[in-house]
């Protein structure tokens, strides 16, 4: 029988085929010194519980105490991050983000719009070619699958698939973890719902997903509130559709009050890759590069994994024995991911256009 570790290593090999070379490079002394002189790094849309970013940022601060980390709008969506770069092209002040962490489809878009600058981290060769721009303008950082997180105090019967959410017993209980007109997480939530209806990834699944959410809204089951740990605990969004790593982090954050259950649906299992990029207008470009070196180091990758996010270098690091067994054991069973669909950039772009352009007209729910 294949071990859990080996099964995880075989997971999504089409996406996560990386070099087996052991990366040991460190940022140069020159880069570190230049970043320290800048003295600041401005991030955006990095909630503390998302992929364990709280600890990731704390570890960066501890390693480079001379660099202040200015955190903008932790609850922003991918589209908001892109807009923040555009709005602050001529602004070198604290509202201009140095770096962004956005959904895969936003990487090529942002490059095309001239909003990113290239940079290849020391561990570049261990980032799979299929999830990075060959010129270094954007590069995959981690991925997860969409799941349901359920407040068990309010929902006695846990839904196990998308079709279940349409049942009358879930009236006024189902929410997305973002606005589907701007949030990558929510946009792909619509795509996943479309996949569960047998639609092909891309525009077809996007339209099928819109029809699904229109039905969910008409039934009175959809709640137009952006779900997070607090809204789940308070009962405003008893069932939330979110990345597994967010749902599992919220479960840990709530510490059993209330008890929650996290399930990967039986159908429409969608995996989403996020990517990093440095703003072409970054006020602190060297600090931004040093931040990237931190994220793609062994420590940075393992800190993401501690937050239940599969990091881009997962396969290469596992083969090199660089991942603590405790982190692998804390992940959901590998079988939960075996049916995962990884939409291509083109498919995600087609879905995004369908969802953002059609949500108001088809679903008509103002998520906020």
N, C-alpha and C positions, 0 to 999 in steps of 0.2 A: 504493500500500500504506500502510495506517495506521501511523504511527510508534509506537514503543513508548510514548512519553510520552502520546500521544493515546489509545492503547488503555488505558493505566492510568487516564487521566482518565474514560474511559467505563465503567470497572469499577464494577459494583454501583451504578448510578445510582439505583436505588430506595432505597438506603440512604444514599448519600453525595451528596445533592443539597443544596448549600449556597449561601449568599449569595455573590455575586461581589464584594461590597464589600470593600475592602482595610482590614483591621483594623490600626489603629495605636495604639490606646489603651494606656496604661500604668497600672499600679496607682497609686492616689493616694498622695501623700506622707503623708497621714494614716494610711492602711492600713499603709504600710511602717513608720512610726514606732510604731504600736500593736503590730505584729508583733515589732519589735525589743525592745519593752518586755517582751513575754511571754518572749522569749529561747529558746524551744524549739518544735520541731515533732515530733510522734510519728507515725511511719508504721508500717504493718504489711504483711507479705506482699509485700515488694518485693525479690526476689533481684537481685543486681547485673547478672546476664546477661539478665534478663527485660526486653525492650524497651529495653535499654541504661540501666536505672534507675541503675546505678552512676554513670554519667556525668551523668545527670539530677540525681541528688542532689548530686554533687560541684559541679556548676555552680550549684545553689541555694546551697550553702554558700559558694562563692566570691563570689557576688553579695551574700549577706547573712551575713557572718561572725559577726554578733552573735547569730544564731539557731542553736542546736545542733539537730542532727537525731538523734532517738532512734529507732532502727530495731528494731521488734519482729518476732520470728519470721518471717524471710524466706521460709520454706518453707510457711507457712500457706495454706489454701485459702479460697475465698470465704466458705463457711459459718463458718469459724473467725474471719474478720474480723468478721462480723456478731455472733457470739457474744462476741467481745472487747468490742464496744460494750456489749452487754447486761450482761456481767459487771462492767463498770466504770462503770456509770451514776453511782454515788456516789463514784467514786474519781478524784481529780484528780492522782494520782501518775503515774509513768512507764509504768504498764501500761495506761493508757487511750489508745487510738488517737484521734488528731485527724481522720484521713482514712482512707478505704478505697478500694481499687481492686478491683472485683468484677465477676463476669459479669453480663451484661445482665439476666437474670431476677432477680438479687438486688437490683437498683435499686428497682423498684416495691415489692417485698416489704419492704425495709428502710424505705422511706418510709411504707408502710402501718402498720408497727409503731412509727412515731414515733421512729425512731433517727437521722434525718438532719435537717439544717437547710438551708434554701435559700440559694444564692448563685449569682449569674450573673456569670461572668468578663467582662472587657472585650471579648473576642472572641466573645461568646455568639452573635451573629447568624451566624457562620460554622460553628457546630456544626449538623449537619443536624437538622431538627425531628423526624425519625423515630427519632432515638436520644437524645432528651433529654426530661426532664420539663419541661413548659411553665412550671412554677413554680420550677424551678431546684433541685430536691432532688437530682437525679442527672443526669449528662450523659455521653454517650459519649466515650471518650478515644482508642481505637485498635481495630483488628481484625486478624485473621489467619485462616489456614485450617489445619485439622488435617493433619499430614503424618507420614511415617515417617522416622525417622533411624536409619541402619543402620551398625553397626560392620563395616567391610569386611574386617578381619582375620579375623573369625569367621563372617561371612555372605557367601559368595562370590556367591550369586545374590540380587540385590536384589529384594524383593517390590515389585510395582507397583500392587497393588490389595488390597482387604480380603480377598477370597477366597483370595489367595495365602498369607496368614498362617495359614490352616488346614492347609497342607501339612505332611506329616511332617518335612520337612527343617528346619522352624523349631521343632522341639521344644525347650521350655525357653528360648525366646528373646524372646518378645513381652511387652511391659509398657506400662502406661499411666503418664503423667507426673502422677499424682495418685491419691488415693483416690476412687473413683466415688460414695462416700457423702457426700463433702464438697467435693471439688475441682470447680470449674466446668469446668476443662480436661478432666478425666476424664469427668464427666457428659456433656459434649458429645461426647467420644470414643465413648461408647456410642451416642449418637444418630446419629453419622456412620456407624457400623457398620450401624445399622438402615436408614439411607438407602441404603446400598450394596445392601441386599436388596430395594429397591423400596418400602419402607414410606414413608408420608407423615410429614412432620415433626410432632412432638408425641408423644402417648402411644403411637401405633402404632409409630413408629420407636424409641421408648424400649424397648418390649417386644421388638421385633425385635432391637434391639441387645443386650438382656439374653440372648436366646436365642443370639445369635452368640457372646457371650463365654462362655456356658455350654458351647457346643460347643468353643470355643478352649481352655477350661480342661479339659474332659473329654479332649481330645486330648493334653493335656500340654504345649501350646505356650505357655499363659499363665503369666507369672511375677508373683506378687503382691508386687512390690517397686515403690515409687515411683521412676520413672526420672528421672535427671538426667545431666549430663555425666559425672560420676564413675562412676556405675554402668554407663554405656554403655562407657566406656573400660576399666573393670575386667572387663567381660564378664558382669556380673550381669544386665544387660538389653541384650543385643546389638541388639534392635530395639525402638525406643520410639515410641509414638504421642503426638505433642506438637504444639503450635502451631508453624507454620512459623518464626515469629520466634524461638522458643526453640531449635528445632532448628538454625537457621542460626547463632545466637549460640553454641551449644555447639560447632558445627563450628569456628567461629573460635577458641573457647577451647582446643579440643584441638590445634589447629595441626598436623593430620596425624598425631598420635600418640594413638590410631590413626586411620587414614584413615576418614572417614565419608561416607555419601551421604545426601542429603535429597531425598525424593520426595513429591510431592502425588499421592495415589491417583487412579486413573482414574475411579472412581465414589465416591459418598458424600463428595463434596467439601463440607465444611461450614465456613462462615465464622462466627466468633464475635466479637461486639462486647463490650468491657469498658467499665465506667462508673466515674466518680469520684463521691465524695460526701463531705461533711463531717459528722462525728458531731454529733448534737444535743447531746451531752454533752462536746464537745471542750474539754479544759482550755486549749487555745491556739487559739481560734477565728480570731483575726486572722492568726496564722502559717499556719493552714490555708487561709485565703482567699488569702494571698500565695503559698502553694505552688500553688494552683490557677491563679493568674495566671501563674506561672512555667511550669506544664505546658502551658497553652494559648496561650502566646506563640509567636512564630515560632521562637525558639531552642528552646523546649521541644518543640514539634511536630517539628522537624527532628532533635532528639536521639532521639526515639522512632523516627523513620524510619531513623536510622542504626542502630538496633537491629532493623531489618527489620519494624517494626510500622507499618501504615498509620494515620497519625493522623487524628482526626476532621476536621480542617481541611484535609486533603490536597487536595481538589479546588479549594477557594478559593485556597489558597496556590499551587498549581501554575498556576492561571490568572493569578495575580498575579506569577508569575515568582520566587516566594520559596523554591523548592526547588532545591538544587544538583543539577545533572545527575548528578554522581557518586553521589548517594544513589539516584536513580531507576535508574541502571545496575546498582547492586548488588542490586536486587531480583530474585527469580525471574522467568522469562518471564511476561508478562501472560496468556498462553494458559492457564497453570496455574490461573488463578483464574476463567476464563470460565464454568465450570459450577458455581461456588460457590452454595450455598443459604444464605440468611440467615434462620434461623427467627425468627418473631415472638416477642414476649415471652410471649404466651399459649402458643405452641407449646413454647417453652423451659420454661415452668412445668409444662406437662403432662408433658414429657419428664423433667424433674427429679424430679417426684413419682413417676413410674414407676420411674426408675433408683434413686433413693435408697431407695425403699420396697421394691423388688424384688431388689436386688443380692444380699443375703445369702441369700434363699430360692431364687433362680433360679441364680445363679452360684456362691455359696458360697466365694468366695476372699477372705481377709482381707488386703486390700492395706495395706501399711504401709512 
